[in-house]
Amino acid sequence: MNVRTRIAPSPTGRMHIGTVRTALFNYLYAKKHDGTYIVRIEDTDKERSKAVHEAEIWSDFEWLGLGPDEKYRQSEHAPRHRDLLHELVSKDRAYVSNEQAKDGSGREVSVVRLRNPGRKVTFHDIVRGDITFDTTELGDFVIARSIDDPLYHFAVVADDGDEKISHVIRGEDHISNTPRQILIQEALELPRPVYAHLPLILAPDRSKLSKRKHNASIEVYREAGFLPEAILNFLALLGWNPGTEQEIFSVAELIDAFTLENIQKSGATFNTDKLRWFNKAHLARLAPEVFLATIRTRLESQTPRTLTETEAARIIPILRDRIEVLSDVDASVKEGEWQFAFSRPTMPHEKLTWKDTPTNLTKTHLTQARTAFAEADFSPESLKMALWGYAEEHGRGSVLWPVRFALTGMERSPDPFTVASILGKEETLARLDAAIQAV
Ligand code: GLU
């Protein structure tokens, strides 16, 4: 079978995480079977569809690596929809009803109704097995507001037919639409695609995942600096499993492993901590120089000036070992953690002294550190070597606390050797001198 799948987002807002997952499953299935993955913008709701949202959809798909092989815009098919509707009426599979209904602008229009054969419709769903609906109660349902203005179900079925969609892979919330769509399909004498309805994505409290309440918009994660591959890996495992213990997948590995049969029925929980975990794993998979450059760019977007090479070489590896998401870099800057690199500390001198160490002893320790550091080559290791023996002998707290505080003016910061190596010799000695004066 020539596999052709589609994702059909409506451009009425920023993309929901659930839409991204549906796109991903369509993408994976098509790629796995050398098929065609289609994006169709469903913009027939003229009031709510906005060009800006359509542009965001394209930009988000491109960023995620889910750009389509073919793309369509539903509103451009309006003449074709009209023709098909006329054809159905001329074949008496549908009819223009005598009743009148008001359209949006208050005019009276004649609706078009499908002649419903009124029987049970059974379709096979790859995820849920056979599903049967009695369509009698739907009656002759409306398929168009007027002979020139088809409704959503009609447009979807007509487009799926024209685009030769072989597999309809979409959210479970569309199951109840399927019988209606099958009746339209049969009236249009179109082949029935294979259906696979994906389980809902739930919030941690098992409620429906909401864009606003649960940050379920792709934009949130894109802006926080999550990696596209981490997001895709995480979403792939929301409702699908590889049948093995493997958790970390590249997109190529997902394509390889993906089957519709391994999609589960039960709802899948969206857990941000898990997403962060995936992101950390994918950051660690980046080429080291790419990872470092990425952190540097992010860091410099937050700091008052660009970093010197020494600062970059010292600070970035510390961040690399700590962050799960690039926005953690912003948080560490906001907490003032790197402030010492950009400005000299103001120094309340009582804080220079560790616990009940006598002041004159603190002065001696600082002086000793200054002398030892003046001889060091300013790598963190050589700085540590220069002072460690003395600190062990006189008490680590009472020696290292004042040194660290003299350099940073902060209760918490990286260790004094790392700090001194970031600052460089001249600045370190100047801050120690200031502290010796102040104590
Ligand atoms: N446009 C529909 C939506 O946004 C999807 C239609 C479909 O997948 O059949 O939910």
Residues whose N, C-alpha, C, O or C-beta is under 5 A from the ligand:
A	BS01	LIG	A8 P9 S10 E42 V156 R170
